[in-house]
Amino acid sequence: MTGIKNSSNLRSMVKLTSSQARVMAFIRSFSKQYGFPPTRGEIAQHFKWASINSATQQIGLIAKKGHIKLIPGIARGIVIL
């Protein structure tokens, strides 16, 4: 099977919208600065969103596009891929 890669090594990252890219940049920056990812509340506060649900929606879409992995039940359960 020449030319076929292991499917577990393939990561199909879909391009982020400009808003999602800003959130992703914040997650990267925060993680680099503090050594752990931000909470949804910290993301909402940074972008001055009235609701944590806005942050939850954005990171959910970023995860669906393959840029991060979410660990359910953990406040800082964001893993950058």
N, C-alpha and C positions, 0 to 999 in steps of 0.2 A: 504494500500500500504506500507507494512512494508519493510524497507531496501532501499526505493527509496528516494533519497535526492532531494531537490529543485534544479532544473537545474541552476537557477541563482546564486546559491552558489558554483557551481562547476567551477573550473578554470583549463582548460586543458593546462598546461604549457609544452611546448615541449623543450627538451634540446637544449641549445645554442651551437653554434660552439665555438671554442676557441677565435676567433676574436670577435664574438658577446658577449662572456662572458667578455672580456676585456672592451668593450664599456659599457656594463651593469655595471661593477664594477666602471668605471669612472663616469657614471651617478649617481650611489649611493653615491660615495665619494664626488662628487661635490655638490650634493643636501644636503648632511649632513653638509658639510663645510659652504656653503653659504645660505642654507635655501630655495633654489629654484634650478630647474634643469638647466643644461647647454643648450645653443643654439646649433644648428647644426654647426655653425661656430666655437664655442668653442670646440666642439667634434673634428672637423676636425683639428683644430689647435693643440690640445693636442696630436693627433696621427700623426701629421705632414703630413696629407693628402693634396694633392694639390687642391682638389675639395670638396666643401661642399656637393656635390651630393653623395660622398662616405659615409658621415655621414648620410645623408637622407636615403640612401639605407640600411645601417646597422640598424638604429633605426626602419625602416619600417619592416624589417625582425624580429627584437626583438618583436615588437608590434604584428605581426602575430602569434608569438609563445606564446603570452599571458603574457609576463613579464612586459610590459608597455602599457599604453594607450596614444595615440596621440590625442591632441586637435587641430584640423585644424585652421589655421589662427593666431595662437599665437606662437611667437618666442620661448617661453619657455614652450610650450604645451606638456610636457612629464609628465605623472603621473606614478609613480612606483606602480605596483600592488602587 
